[in-house]
Amino acid sequence: KAKGQKGKKITLKIARNSIRVTFDGGLRLDLSKMGIATFPKCILKLADVDELDLSRNMLKKIPSSIENFQKLRWLDLHSNQLEELPKAIGTLQNLFYLNISNNKLTTKTLPEELNLLKNLHILNLGLNCLDSIPTSLGALKELREIGLFDNALTTIPNSVKKLPKLKKLNTERNPFPDSTKQEEHADPIKRVETLYLVQEKDLCCSCLQMCQDERDKLKKLNNMTPSPSKKPSFPLLLTPNSSAKDNQEEWRL
């Protein structure tokens, strides 16, 4: 349990007892939900782990010494109180998975060095305070999934949307303007290069006659369209508001 604002103190013994073997034979240090308020320095002696889980704690800062974990391929920091990330995070070249969702990160406190994580496949930035996404994230060519949900984004850079291996981009619950939606569902007329509108008096006799013939054909087609028939009734169908209401369990089966 957390001890007030100071949080729980993690000893080297506690940390060693929190190491688990992953399904593929790697080592995972799981210190999630431990009430930790400051990064435990003792775990630097366990820097050879493949996975580090510090999620669901009270961490406000990750030190530059995170660069000691050079074997890390999986780093989970979600649901803390992080306001910034160290530039040293860009040195973790083996990182495959990075979850920093549900923190207090802003666009300004996202280190540019994130674009150095060339092997990153999954990046979760959801539930933060981001008002824009750095275009430099477009350098992460191996990204398959990006979480950007629940932020203050109004646009997504093309460099990110057009990542070659991107399969999932979650941008739900962001204040995108209506114009963004209109661009996604653009009216086909926008694809017409040139559209000329002229008055009848400006047409020659043959062109005017051709237009009038086409208009007459259209009118005939509209007149031939059958009017909608009366709403069909199906007296034999039982509905929950009919006699079937008396034996609902039976008709639901």
N, C-alpha and C positions, 0 to 999 in steps of 0.2 A: 504493500500500500504506500501511497505517496506520503511523505512526511512534510506537510505544509508546503510552502513555496520552494523549499530547498530540494524537494524530491527525494527519491530513494537513492542511496549510495550503492553503487555496483562495485563489488570487489572482484579481484581476479578469479577467486574461487567460484563466485556466482556465475561469472561470465563463462568459465570453462564448463560448468555444469549445464550451460544453456546452449552448448554446441550440439548440433544434430547432424547426422549423415543424410544427405539428400538422396533421392531415388537413383540418381546417376553417379553416386559415389563421392560427391563433393561435400564440403563442410559448410554448414549454415549456422551462424551465430544469431540466435533469436532472442532479442531483448525487447520485444514488443510488449505493450501494456504493463510496463514495470514502474511507471510513475517517475521516470527519469527526467530531470529538469536541466541537467548539464551533461555534455558529452563525456562519458567515462573514459579517462585517460588510460586506465588499466587495459582496455581492450586493444590498445596499440601493440601489446605483446601477442595478440592473436591475429595479427594482420595477414596471416596466410590463409584465412577463410575465403571461400568462394562466394558466399552470400552473407549479407548483413541486413538484419531486420530491426530497425529502431522505431517502427511505426507505433502510433497510438501512445505517445508519451507527451512530455511538456517541453521539448527541446526548442530553444529560440535560435540556436546557432550551431553550425557544424564547423569545426576548426579546419585549418589548412592541413593538419596532420592526417586528414582523410586520404591524402595521397599515398600514405604508407600501405594502403590496402590495394596493391597493384594487381592482385589476382581476382579482385571483385568482378563478378559478372552480373550480380543481382543486388540492387540496393533499394531498400524500401524505407522511406522517411515520411510516409503519408500520416495525416492526422497528428501533427505537432503544432508548434507555434512559430515556425521558421519565418523570419523576415528577410533572410538573405541566404545565399549559397556562396561558398568560397570558390575562388577562381581555380583552386587546385583540383576541383572535381573534374576538370577537363583532362587531367592526367590519367584517369582511370580508363585506359584504352581497351580493356577487355569487357567493359560494362555492356551488358546485353539488355538489361531491364532497369529502368529508373522510375520510381514512383514518388513524386513530391507533391501529390494532391492534398487538398484540405490543409493548407498552411496560410501564411500571410504574405506570400511573395508578390511583388509587383514587377512590372516590366523593367523598371530601373534596377531592381536587385537580382534579376536573372543574369548570371555571368555570361559574357560573350563566349567564354571558353566551353560552353555546352556544345558548340558546333565542332569541337574536337573529338567528340565521342563517336568515332566513325563506325563502330560495331554495334551501336545502339539499335535495337529492334522495336522496343516498346518504351514510350515516354508518356507519363501521365502528369499533366499540369493543371488538372481540373480543380475546382473549388479553391481558387486563389483570388488575387486582386489584379489580374492582368488586364490592361486596356489595349494592348497590342502584342503581336508576336514578332520577335526579331526575324527578319528575312534570312538571317544567317543560318537559321535552323534548316534551311534548304540544302545545307551542305551534308546533312545526315542522310546519305543515300540509302542506307540499309533500313531505315525506319519502316515498320509495317503498321504500327498502331500509334495514334496520338490522341490523348485525352485533353480537351480544352474546355470542357463543360463548366458551367457555373462560374464564369468570369465576367469581365466587362468589355468583351471584344465587340467591335463593330465591323471588323473585316478580317479576313485570313489572307496572308500573302500568297501569291501564286507560286512562289518558290516552295512553299510548304504543301499547298494543295496538289502540286504536280510532281511530288516526289515519286520516283520510278517504281518503288516497291510498296507504296502505301496502300493498305487494304481497308483500314478503318480510321475514320476521323470523326471523333465525337465532339460536336460544338453546341450541344443542346444548352438551352437557357442562357444565351448571351443576347445582349440588346442590339442585334443586327438591324440596320434600317430596312424599310420596305424595299428600297431600291435594290438591295442585295438579292432579295427573293425574286424581284422582277427580272434581274439579270439571269437568274438560274432558270426561270421559266419565260424566257423572252418570247414576245409575239413574233410569229414568222415574218410579219411585214418588215421587221427590222433587217431582215436578210435580203430585201429587195434593194438593188443598187440604185435604181432610178424609177420614180413613179411620176407620170405626167397626168395632170388633171386639166381638162379643157371644157369650155362651154360648147353647147350645141351649135351656136352660130359660127364657131370657128372650124367646124368639120365640113369636109366636102360632101356632096350629095351621096356618093357611094358609101363613105364611112358612116355617115349619119344613118343611112338606111340599114347598114349592117348592125349598128348598135341597137337600133329600134327593134330589129328582128330578134336579136338575142334577148332583149328585155321582154318582148312578147312571149318568147318561149319560156322564160323564167316565170312569168305570171301564170301561164297555162299549167306549168308543173305545180305551182303553189295551189292553184284551184283544184287540181286533181288529187292533192294529198287528202286522204280520208280523215275526217274529223274524229277526234278521240271518242270512242264509244263510252257508254255509261260504265261506271265502275262495276266490275264483275263481282258477283256475290257467290259465295260458296257455302251454302247453308249446311252442308254435310260435314264441314270441317269444325272440329271442336277447338275452342280457344280457352285460355285460362279464365275468361270472364263468362263462359257459357256453362252448360251443365257439367263440363269436365271439372269445374272448380270443386265439385263435391267429392271427387276422387282423384285429386292431383297426383298422389303418389303412384297411382296406377298408370295414368297417361304419361307421366314423366319417364317411367320405365320403358 
